[in-house]
Amino acid sequence: MIDQAKITVQGGHGGAGAISFLRRKGVTQTPPDGGDGGDGGSVYLRSTTDRNTLLDFRFRKVFQAPTGAKGGVNGRYGAKGEDLVLSVPLGTQVYWIDRLIADLARPGEQILVARGGKGGRGNAKLKTKTDRLPHRAESGEPGEVKELRLELKLLADVGLIGLPNAGKSTLLSKLTAAQPKIGAYPFTTLEPNLGVMLWKGKSLVLADIPGLIEGASEGKGLGHDFLRHIERTKLLLHLTGSWEEYILIRNEIVKYSKELLKKKEIVIISQADRYLPEELKSRRKTLVSHRLRPLVVSALTGEGLPELKDKIIAALSD
């Protein structure tokens, strides 16, 4: 998944003004009539639902709007350069000089990122009391140039988190119609998967966040690249098999952003079908002793899935 990009945007150069004089038969000193050049086109970023990655900006890094046309005779203005509108996926954040300047979280939101240059004045505009026949015109102004950093943060209601092989992809496939890649080895999921859960008249977007490991907040494994995607979620489904696993992931999340502590959370003992009844009981008892109220779920057998869906709806309705 391409969820970060650095690009350069440049407004179009303003068109040059014209040097021209009104033609009159038998008159040698005719008045200037050179028109102004057109303004250069500007560059905009606009959010759309038609894209879900920043792939368009992976190989092409420079985007420039068209220049304005040169002014004409008889006071004709040059045509304005056409604006360049770049489509980005919902959830794209725009940074300039390490400062957030836009968070395009709604469809059709648009931001001006590079203004086009102003067109130059033709000699008709440069006439003065002391120079009534100017033989000069202005060049157009250059457009703005900015280096931007684009960062995509998924827009999901619920984020599934846990260690690699915690069963997030499988659970996502059972809660939604998503078909993520599933395998019995670490880091099966190399990019976030999205799915829509339909339950009792409600429609929610769930995101399976790639497996986190110890040190994820410091850039280890895959987690550091995707921790940002849980920042927008309203609810976390924390899949775990023990207190040690739970606290490991919790610590990494807190190191990344203490604000994530404020998010609602449902703790899930996932893959319950893998444990013997007594072992499952012991694991649940340990989590309860730490003031957690885990829900026992098996995506394979369907155990706990209806209750989990109810809890998700209830948590997001509060």
Contacts in CASP RR format, 6 or more apart in sequence:
PFRMAT RR
TARGET T0000
AUTHOR 0000-0000-0000
METHOD contacts of the structure
MODEL  1
MIDQAKITVQGGHGGAGAISFLRRKGVTQTPPDGGDGGDGGSVYLRSTTD
RNTLLDFRFRKVFQAPTGAKGGVNGRYGAKGEDLVLSVPLGTQVYWIDRL
IADLARPGEQILVARGGKGGRGNAKLKTKTDRLPHRAESGEPGEVKELRL
ELKLLADVGLIGLPNAGKSTLLSKLTAAQPKIGAYPFTTLEPNLGVMLWK
GKSLVLADIPGLIEGASEGKGLGHDFLRHIERTKLLLHLTGSWEEYILIR
NEIVKYSKELLKKKEIVIISQADRYLPEELKSRRKTLVSHRLRPLVVSAL
TGEGLPELKDKIIAALSD
1 53 0 8 1.000
1 190 0 8 1.000
1 191 0 8 1.000
1 192 0 8 1.000
2 53 0 8 1.000
2 54 0 8 1.000
2 55 0 8 1.000
2 57 0 8 1.000
2 58 0 8 1.000
3 53 0 8 1.000
3 54 0 8 1.000
3 151 0 8 1.000
3 152 0 8 1.000
3 153 0 8 1.000
3 225 0 8 1.000
3 228 0 8 1.000
3 229 0 8 1.000
4 54 0 8 1.000
4 149 0 8 1.000
4 150 0 8 1.000
4 151 0 8 1.000
4 152 0 8 1.000
5 54 0 8 1.000
5 57 0 8 1.000
5 58 0 8 1.000
5 149 0 8 1.000
5 150 0 8 1.000
6 61 0 8 1.000
6 147 0 8 1.000
6 148 0 8 1.000
6 149 0 8 1.000
6 150 0 8 1.000
7 57 0 8 1.000
7 61 0 8 1.000
7 62 0 8 1.000
7 63 0 8 1.000
7 147 0 8 1.000
7 148 0 8 1.000
7 150 0 8 1.000
8 61 0 8 1.000
8 62 0 8 1.000
8 63 0 8 1.000
8 145 0 8 1.000
8 146 0 8 1.000
8 147 0 8 1.000
8 148 0 8 1.000
9 43 0 8 1.000
9 63 0 8 1.000
9 64 0 8 1.000
9 86 0 8 1.000
9 113 0 8 1.000
9 114 0 8 1.000
9 145 0 8 1.000
9 146 0 8 1.000
9 148 0 8 1.000
10 43 0 8 1.000
10 62 0 8 1.000
10 63 0 8 1.000
10 64 0 8 1.000
10 65 0 8 1.000
10 114 0 8 1.000
10 143 0 8 1.000
10 144 0 8 1.000
10 145 0 8 1.000
10 146 0 8 1.000
11 40 0 8 1.000
11 41 0 8 1.000
11 42 0 8 1.000
11 43 0 8 1.000
11 64 0 8 1.000
11 65 0 8 1.000
11 84 0 8 1.000
11 114 0 8 1.000
11 115 0 8 1.000
11 116 0 8 1.000
11 117 0 8 1.000
11 143 0 8 1.000
11 144 0 8 1.000
11 145 0 8 1.000
12 40 0 8 1.000
12 41 0 8 1.000
12 42 0 8 1.000
12 64 0 8 1.000
12 65 0 8 1.000
12 66 0 8 1.000
12 67 0 8 1.000
12 68 0 8 1.000
12 81 0 8 1.000
12 116 0 8 1.000
12 117 0 8 1.000
12 142 0 8 1.000
12 143 0 8 1.000
13 40 0 8 1.000
13 67 0 8 1.000
13 68 0 8 1.000
13 116 0 8 1.000
13 117 0 8 1.000
13 140 0 8 1.000
13 141 0 8 1.000
13 142 0 8 1.000
13 143 0 8 1.000
14 37 0 8 1.000
14 38 0 8 1.000
14 39 0 8 1.000
14 40 0 8 1.000
14 67 0 8 1.000
14 68 0 8 1.000
14 81 0 8 1.000
14 116 0 8 1.000
14 117 0 8 1.000
14 118 0 8 1.000
14 119 0 8 1.000
14 120 0 8 1.000
14 140 0 8 1.000
14 141 0 8 1.000
14 142 0 8 1.000
14 143 0 8 1.000
15 37 0 8 1.000
15 38 0 8 1.000
15 39 0 8 1.000
15 40 0 8 1.000
15 67 0 8 1.000
15 68 0 8 1.000
15 69 0 8 1.000
15 70 0 8 1.000
15 71 0 8 1.000
15 78 0 8 1.000
15 119 0 8 1.000
15 120 0 8 1.000
15 139 0 8 1.000
15 140 0 8 1.000
16 37 0 8 1.000
16 70 0 8 1.000
16 71 0 8 1.000
16 119 0 8 1.000
16 120 0 8 1.000
16 137 0 8 1.000
16 138 0 8 1.000
16 139 0 8 1.000
16 140 0 8 1.000
17 34 0 8 1.000
17 35 0 8 1.000
17 36 0 8 1.000
17 37 0 8 1.000
17 70 0 8 1.000
17 71 0 8 1.000
17 72 0 8 1.000
17 119 0 8 1.000
17 120 0 8 1.000
17 121 0 8 1.000
17 122 0 8 1.000
17 123 0 8 1.000
17 137 0 8 1.000
17 138 0 8 1.000
17 139 0 8 1.000
17 140 0 8 1.000
18 34 0 8 1.000
18 35 0 8 1.000
18 37 0 8 1.000
18 70 0 8 1.000
18 71 0 8 1.000
18 72 0 8 1.000
18 73 0 8 1.000
18 75 0 8 1.000
18 76 0 8 1.000
18 122 0 8 1.000
18 123 0 8 1.000
18 137 0 8 1.000
19 32 0 8 1.000
19 34 0 8 1.000
19 122 0 8 1.000
19 123 0 8 1.000
19 134 0 8 1.000
19 135 0 8 1.000
19 136 0 8 1.000
19 137 0 8 1.000
20 32 0 8 1.000
20 33 0 8 1.000
20 34 0 8 1.000
20 35 0 8 1.000
20 72 0 8 1.000
20 73 0 8 1.000
20 74 0 8 1.000
20 75 0 8 1.000
20 123 0 8 1.000
20 124 0 8 1.000
21 30 0 8 1.000
21 31 0 8 1.000
21 32 0 8 1.000
21 33 0 8 1.000
21 34 0 8 1.000
21 123 0 8 1.000
21 133 0 8 1.000
22 30 0 8 1.000
22 31 0 8 1.000
22 32 0 8 1.000
22 33 0 8 1.000
22 74 0 8 1.000
23 30 0 8 1.000
24 30 0 8 1.000
29 133 0 8 1.000
31 124 0 8 1.000
31 127 0 8 1.000
31 132 0 8 1.000
31 133 0 8 1.000
32 122 0 8 1.000
32 123 0 8 1.000
32 124 0 8 1.000
32 126 0 8 1.000
32 127 0 8 1.000
32 133 0 8 1.000
32 134 0 8 1.000
33 73 0 8 1.000
33 74 0 8 1.000
33 75 0 8 1.000
33 123 0 8 1.000
33 124 0 8 1.000
34 71 0 8 1.000
34 72 0 8 1.000
34 73 0 8 1.000
34 74 0 8 1.000
34 75 0 8 1.000
34 76 0 8 1.000
34 122 0 8 1.000
34 123 0 8 1.000
34 124 0 8 1.000
34 137 0 8 1.000
35 71 0 8 1.000
35 72 0 8 1.000
35 73 0 8 1.000
35 75 0 8 1.000
35 76 0 8 1.000
35 77 0 8 1.000
35 78 0 8 1.000
35 121 0 8 1.000
35 122 0 8 1.000
35 123 0 8 1.000
35 124 0 8 1.000
35 125 0 8 1.000
36 71 0 8 1.000
36 75 0 8 1.000
36 77 0 8 1.000
36 78 0 8 1.000
36 119 0 8 1.000
36 120 0 8 1.000
36 121 0 8 1.000
36 122 0 8 1.000
36 125 0 8 1.000
37 68 0 8 1.000
37 69 0 8 1.000
37 70 0 8 1.000
37 71 0 8 1.000
37 72 0 8 1.000
37 77 0 8 1.000
37 78 0 8 1.000
37 119 0 8 1.000
37 120 0 8 1.000
37 121 0 8 1.000
37 122 0 8 1.000
37 140 0 8 1.000
38 68 0 8 1.000
38 69 0 8 1.000
38 71 0 8 1.000
38 77 0 8 1.000
38 78 0 8 1.000
38 79 0 8 1.000
38 80 0 8 1.000
38 81 0 8 1.000
38 119 0 8 1.000
38 120 0 8 1.000
39 68 0 8 1.000
39 80 0 8 1.000
39 81 0 8 1.000
39 116 0 8 1.000
39 117 0 8 1.000
39 118 0 8 1.000
39 119 0 8 1.000
40 65 0 8 1.000
40 66 0 8 1.000
40 67 0 8 1.000
40 68 0 8 1.000
40 80 0 8 1.000
40 81 0 8 1.000
40 116 0 8 1.000
40 117 0 8 1.000
40 118 0 8 1.000
40 119 0 8 1.000
40 143 0 8 1.000
41 65 0 8 1.000
41 66 0 8 1.000
41 67 0 8 1.000
41 68 0 8 1.000
41 80 0 8 1.000
41 81 0 8 1.000
41 82 0 8 1.000
41 83 0 8 1.000
41 84 0 8 1.000
41 116 0 8 1.000
41 117 0 8 1.000
42 65 0 8 1.000
42 83 0 8 1.000
42 84 0 8 1.000
42 112 0 8 1.000
42 114 0 8 1.000
42 115 0 8 1.000
42 116 0 8 1.000
43 63 0 8 1.000
43 64 0 8 1.000
43 65 0 8 1.000
43 83 0 8 1.000
43 84 0 8 1.000
43 85 0 8 1.000
43 86 0 8 1.000
43 112 0 8 1.000
43 113 0 8 1.000
43 114 0 8 1.000
43 116 0 8 1.000
44 83 0 8 1.000
44 84 0 8 1.000
44 85 0 8 1.000
44 86 0 8 1.000
44 110 0 8 1.000
44 111 0 8 1.000
44 112 0 8 1.000
44 113 0 8 1.000
45 85 0 8 1.000
45 86 0 8 1.000
45 88 0 8 1.000
45 92 0 8 1.000
45 94 0 8 1.000
45 102 0 8 1.000
45 104 0 8 1.000
45 110 0 8 1.000
45 111 0 8 1.000
45 113 0 8 1.000
46 85 0 8 1.000
46 86 0 8 1.000
46 87 0 8 1.000
46 88 0 8 1.000
46 104 0 8 1.000
46 108 0 8 1.000
46 109 0 8 1.000
46 110 0 8 1.000
47 87 0 8 1.000
47 88 0 8 1.000
47 89 0 8 1.000
47 90 0 8 1.000
47 91 0 8 1.000
47 92 0 8 1.000
47 104 0 8 1.000
47 105 0 8 1.000
47 106 0 8 1.000
47 107 0 8 1.000
47 108 0 8 1.000
47 109 0 8 1.000
47 110 0 8 1.000
48 87 0 8 1.000
48 88 0 8 1.000
48 89 0 8 1.000
48 90 0 8 1.000
48 107 0 8 1.000
48 108 0 8 1.000
49 89 0 8 1.000
49 90 0 8 1.000
49 107 0 8 1.000
50 87 0 8 1.000
51 87 0 8 1.000
51 88 0 8 1.000
51 89 0 8 1.000
52 89 0 8 1.000
52 194 0 8 1.000
53 89 0 8 1.000
53 152 0 8 1.000
54 88 0 8 1.000
54 89 0 8 1.000
54 92 0 8 1.000
54 150 0 8 1.000
54 152 0 8 1.000
56 86 0 8 1.000
56 87 0 8 1.000
57 150 0 8 1.000
63 84 0 8 1.000
63 86 0 8 1.000
64 84 0 8 1.000
65 81 0 8 1.000
65 82 0 8 1.000
65 83 0 8 1.000
65 84 0 8 1.000
65 114 0 8 1.000
65 116 0 8 1.000
66 81 0 8 1.000
66 82 0 8 1.000
66 84 0 8 1.000
67 81 0 8 1.000
68 78 0 8 1.000
68 79 0 8 1.000
68 80 0 8 1.000
68 81 0 8 1.000
68 119 0 8 1.000
69 78 0 8 1.000
69 79 0 8 1.000
69 80 0 8 1.000
69 81 0 8 1.000
70 78 0 8 1.000
71 77 0 8 1.000
71 78 0 8 1.000
71 122 0 8 1.000
72 78 0 8 1.000
75 122 0 8 1.000
75 124 0 8 1.000
85 110 0 8 1.000
88 104 0 8 1.000
88 150 0 8 1.000
88 152 0 8 1.000
89 152 0 8 1.000
90 104 0 8 1.000
90 105 0 8 1.000
90 106 0 8 1.000
90 107 0 8 1.000
90 155 0 8 1.000
91 103 0 8 1.000
91 104 0 8 1.000
91 105 0 8 1.000
91 152 0 8 1.000
91 153 0 8 1.000
91 154 0 8 1.000
91 155 0 8 1.000
91 232 0 8 1.000
92 104 0 8 1.000
92 150 0 8 1.000
92 151 0 8 1.000
92 152 0 8 1.000
93 100 0 8 1.000
93 102 0 8 1.000
93 103 0 8 1.000
93 104 0 8 1.000
93 150 0 8 1.000
93 151 0 8 1.000
93 152 0 8 1.000
93 153 0 8 1.000
94 100 0 8 1.000
94 101 0 8 1.000
94 102 0 8 1.000
94 103 0 8 1.000
94 104 0 8 1.000
94 111 0 8 1.000
94 113 0 8 1.000
94 148 0 8 1.000
94 149 0 8 1.000
94 150 0 8 1.000
95 101 0 8 1.000
95 148 0 8 1.000
95 149 0 8 1.000
95 150 0 8 1.000
95 151 0 8 1.000
96 113 0 8 1.000
96 146 0 8 1.000
96 147 0 8 1.000
96 148 0 8 1.000
96 149 0 8 1.000
98 149 0 8 1.000
101 111 0 8 1.000
101 113 0 8 1.000
102 109 0 8 1.000
102 111 0 8 1.000
104 110 0 8 1.000
104 111 0 8 1.000
105 155 0 8 1.000
113 146 0 8 1.000
113 148 0 8 1.000
114 143 0 8 1.000
114 144 0 8 1.000
114 145 0 8 1.000
114 146 0 8 1.000
115 143 0 8 1.000
115 144 0 8 1.000
116 143 0 8 1.000
116 144 0 8 1.000
117 140 0 8 1.000
117 141 0 8 1.000
117 142 0 8 1.000
117 143 0 8 1.000
117 144 0 8 1.000
118 140 0 8 1.000
118 141 0 8 1.000
119 138 0 8 1.000
119 140 0 8 1.000
119 141 0 8 1.000
120 137 0 8 1.000
120 138 0 8 1.000
120 139 0 8 1.000
120 140 0 8 1.000
120 141 0 8 1.000
121 137 0 8 1.000
121 138 0 8 1.000
122 137 0 8 1.000
122 138 0 8 1.000
123 134 0 8 1.000
123 135 0 8 1.000
123 136 0 8 1.000
123 137 0 8 1.000
126 134 0 8 1.000
126 136 0 8 1.000
126 137 0 8 1.000
126 138 0 8 1.000
127 133 0 8 1.000
127 134 0 8 1.000
128 134 0 8 1.000
151 228 0 8 1.000
153 228 0 8 1.000
153 229 0 8 1.000
153 231 0 8 1.000
153 232 0 8 1.000
154 192 0 8 1.000
154 194 0 8 1.000
154 207 0 8 1.000
154 229 0 8 1.000
154 232 0 8 1.000
155 205 0 8 1.000
155 232 0 8 1.000
156 194 0 8 1.000
156 205 0 8 1.000
156 206 0 8 1.000
156 207 0 8 1.000
156 229 0 8 1.000
156 232 0 8 1.000
156 233 0 8 1.000
157 204 0 8 1.000
157 205 0 8 1.000
157 206 0 8 1.000
157 233 0 8 1.000
157 234 0 8 1.000
157 235 0 8 1.000
157 316 0 8 1.000
158 197 0 8 1.000
158 204 0 8 1.000
158 205 0 8 1.000
158 206 0 8 1.000
158 207 0 8 1.000
158 233 0 8 1.000
158 234 0 8 1.000
158 235 0 8 1.000
158 236 0 8 1.000
158 237 0 8 1.000
158 312 0 8 1.000
158 316 0 8 1.000
159 206 0 8 1.000
159 207 0 8 1.000
159 208 0 8 1.000
159 209 0 8 1.000
159 229 0 8 1.000
159 230 0 8 1.000
159 233 0 8 1.000
159 235 0 8 1.000
159 236 0 8 1.000
159 237 0 8 1.000
160 168 0 8 1.000
160 171 0 8 1.000
160 172 0 8 1.000
160 206 0 8 1.000
160 207 0 8 1.000
160 208 0 8 1.000
160 209 0 8 1.000
160 236 0 8 1.000
160 237 0 8 1.000
160 239 0 8 1.000
161 168 0 8 1.000
161 209 0 8 1.000
161 211 0 8 1.000
161 212 0 8 1.000
161 230 0 8 1.000
161 236 0 8 1.000
161 237 0 8 1.000
161 238 0 8 1.000
161 239 0 8 1.000
161 249 0 8 1.000
161 253 0 8 1.000
162 168 0 8 1.000
162 209 0 8 1.000
162 211 0 8 1.000
162 212 0 8 1.000
162 238 0 8 1.000
162 239 0 8 1.000
162 240 0 8 1.000
162 245 0 8 1.000
162 249 0 8 1.000
163 211 0 8 1.000
163 212 0 8 1.000
163 213 0 8 1.000
163 240 0 8 1.000
163 245 0 8 1.000
163 248 0 8 1.000
163 249 0 8 1.000
164 186 0 8 1.000
164 187 0 8 1.000
164 188 0 8 1.000
164 211 0 8 1.000
164 212 0 8 1.000
164 213 0 8 1.000
165 184 0 8 1.000
165 185 0 8 1.000
165 186 0 8 1.000
165 188 0 8 1.000
166 211 0 8 1.000
166 239 0 8 1.000
166 240 0 8 1.000
166 241 0 8 1.000
166 245 0 8 1.000
166 270 0 8 1.000
166 271 0 8 1.000
167 239 0 8 1.000
167 270 0 8 1.000
167 271 0 8 1.000
167 299 0 8 1.000
168 189 0 8 1.000
168 208 0 8 1.000
168 209 0 8 1.000
168 211 0 8 1.000
168 239 0 8 1.000
168 270 0 8 1.000
169 180 0 8 1.000
169 181 0 8 1.000
169 182 0 8 1.000
169 183 0 8 1.000
169 188 0 8 1.000
169 189 0 8 1.000
169 193 0 8 1.000
169 208 0 8 1.000
170 182 0 8 1.000
170 299 0 8 1.000
170 300 0 8 1.000
171 208 0 8 1.000
171 237 0 8 1.000
171 239 0 8 1.000
171 268 0 8 1.000
171 270 0 8 1.000
171 297 0 8 1.000
171 299 0 8 1.000
172 178 0 8 1.000
172 180 0 8 1.000
172 193 0 8 1.000
172 195 0 8 1.000
172 206 0 8 1.000
172 208 0 8 1.000
173 179 0 8 1.000
173 180 0 8 1.000
173 182 0 8 1.000
173 299 0 8 1.000
174 299 0 8 1.000
174 302 0 8 1.000
174 305 0 8 1.000
175 197 0 8 1.000
175 206 0 8 1.000
175 305 0 8 1.000
175 308 0 8 1.000
175 309 0 8 1.000
176 195 0 8 1.000
176 196 0 8 1.000
176 197 0 8 1.000
176 206 0 8 1.000
177 195 0 8 1.000
177 196 0 8 1.000
178 193 0 8 1.000
178 194 0 8 1.000
178 195 0 8 1.000
178 196 0 8 1.000
178 206 0 8 1.000
178 208 0 8 1.000
180 189 0 8 1.000
180 193 0 8 1.000
180 208 0 8 1.000
181 188 0 8 1.000
181 189 0 8 1.000
182 188 0 8 1.000
187 210 0 8 1.000
187 211 0 8 1.000
187 221 0 8 1.000
187 222 0 8 1.000
189 208 0 8 1.000
189 210 0 8 1.000
189 211 0 8 1.000
190 210 0 8 1.000
190 222 0 8 1.000
191 210 0 8 1.000
191 226 0 8 1.000
192 207 0 8 1.000
192 208 0 8 1.000
192 209 0 8 1.000
192 210 0 8 1.000
192 226 0 8 1.000
192 229 0 8 1.000
193 207 0 8 1.000
193 208 0 8 1.000
194 205 0 8 1.000
194 206 0 8 1.000
194 207 0 8 1.000
194 208 0 8 1.000
195 205 0 8 1.000
195 206 0 8 1.000
195 207 0 8 1.000
196 203 0 8 1.000
196 204 0 8 1.000
196 205 0 8 1.000
196 206 0 8 1.000
197 203 0 8 1.000
197 204 0 8 1.000
197 205 0 8 1.000
197 206 0 8 1.000
197 309 0 8 1.000
197 312 0 8 1.000
199 309 0 8 1.000
199 310 0 8 1.000
199 312 0 8 1.000
199 313 0 8 1.000
200 309 0 8 1.000
200 310 0 8 1.000
200 313 0 8 1.000
202 313 0 8 1.000
204 312 0 8 1.000
204 313 0 8 1.000
204 316 0 8 1.000
206 237 0 8 1.000
207 229 0 8 1.000
207 230 0 8 1.000
207 233 0 8 1.000
209 223 0 8 1.000
209 226 0 8 1.000
209 227 0 8 1.000
209 229 0 8 1.000
209 230 0 8 1.000
210 222 0 8 1.000
210 223 0 8 1.000
210 225 0 8 1.000
210 226 0 8 1.000
211 222 0 8 1.000
211 223 0 8 1.000
211 226 0 8 1.000
212 222 0 8 1.000
212 223 0 8 1.000
212 227 0 8 1.000
212 249 0 8 1.000
212 252 0 8 1.000
212 253 0 8 1.000
213 220 0 8 1.000
213 221 0 8 1.000
213 223 0 8 1.000
213 252 0 8 1.000
214 220 0 8 1.000
214 248 0 8 1.000
214 252 0 8 1.000
215 221 0 8 1.000
215 252 0 8 1.000
215 255 0 8 1.000
216 222 0 8 1.000
216 223 0 8 1.000
216 224 0 8 1.000
216 227 0 8 1.000
216 252 0 8 1.000
216 256 0 8 1.000
217 224 0 8 1.000
217 227 0 8 1.000
217 252 0 8 1.000
217 253 0 8 1.000
217 255 0 8 1.000
217 256 0 8 1.000
218 224 0 8 1.000
218 255 0 8 1.000
219 225 0 8 1.000
223 252 0 8 1.000
224 256 0 8 1.000
227 252 0 8 1.000
227 253 0 8 1.000
227 256 0 8 1.000
227 257 0 8 1.000
230 236 0 8 1.000
230 253 0 8 1.000
230 260 0 8 1.000
230 263 0 8 1.000
231 257 0 8 1.000
231 259 0 8 1.000
231 260 0 8 1.000
233 263 0 8 1.000
234 263 0 8 1.000
234 264 0 8 1.000
234 316 0 8 1.000
235 263 0 8 1.000
235 264 0 8 1.000
235 265 0 8 1.000
235 266 0 8 1.000
235 312 0 8 1.000
235 315 0 8 1.000
235 316 0 8 1.000
236 260 0 8 1.000
236 263 0 8 1.000
236 264 0 8 1.000
236 265 0 8 1.000
236 266 0 8 1.000
237 265 0 8 1.000
237 266 0 8 1.000
237 268 0 8 1.000
237 308 0 8 1.000
237 312 0 8 1.000
238 246 0 8 1.000
238 249 0 8 1.000
238 250 0 8 1.000
238 265 0 8 1.000
238 266 0 8 1.000
238 267 0 8 1.000
238 268 0 8 1.000
239 268 0 8 1.000
239 270 0 8 1.000
240 246 0 8 1.000
240 249 0 8 1.000
240 267 0 8 1.000
240 268 0 8 1.000
240 269 0 8 1.000
240 270 0 8 1.000
240 287 0 8 1.000
240 294 0 8 1.000
241 269 0 8 1.000
241 270 0 8 1.000
241 271 0 8 1.000
241 283 0 8 1.000
242 283 0 8 1.000
242 286 0 8 1.000
242 287 0 8 1.000
243 286 0 8 1.000
243 287 0 8 1.000
243 290 0 8 1.000
246 267 0 8 1.000
246 287 0 8 1.000
246 292 0 8 1.000
253 260 0 8 1.000
253 261 0 8 1.000
254 260 0 8 1.000
254 261 0 8 1.000
264 315 0 8 1.000
264 316 0 8 1.000
264 318 0 8 1.000
266 295 0 8 1.000
266 308 0 8 1.000
266 311 0 8 1.000
266 312 0 8 1.000
266 315 0 8 1.000
267 287 0 8 1.000
267 292 0 8 1.000
267 293 0 8 1.000
267 294 0 8 1.000
267 295 0 8 1.000
268 294 0 8 1.000
268 295 0 8 1.000
268 296 0 8 1.000
268 297 0 8 1.000
268 308 0 8 1.000
269 280 0 8 1.000
269 283 0 8 1.000
269 284 0 8 1.000
269 287 0 8 1.000
269 294 0 8 1.000
269 295 0 8 1.000
269 296 0 8 1.000
269 297 0 8 1.000
270 297 0 8 1.000
270 298 0 8 1.000
270 299 0 8 1.000
271 298 0 8 1.000
271 299 0 8 1.000
271 300 0 8 1.000
272 280 0 8 1.000
272 296 0 8 1.000
272 297 0 8 1.000
272 298 0 8 1.000
272 301 0 8 1.000
272 303 0 8 1.000
273 298 0 8 1.000
273 300 0 8 1.000
273 301 0 8 1.000
273 303 0 8 1.000
275 283 0 8 1.000
280 296 0 8 1.000
284 294 0 8 1.000
284 296 0 8 1.000
287 294 0 8 1.000
288 294 0 8 1.000
295 304 0 8 1.000
295 307 0 8 1.000
295 308 0 8 1.000
295 311 0 8 1.000
296 303 0 8 1.000
296 304 0 8 1.000
297 303 0 8 1.000
297 304 0 8 1.000
297 305 0 8 1.000
297 308 0 8 1.000
298 304 0 8 1.000
299 305 0 8 1.000
END
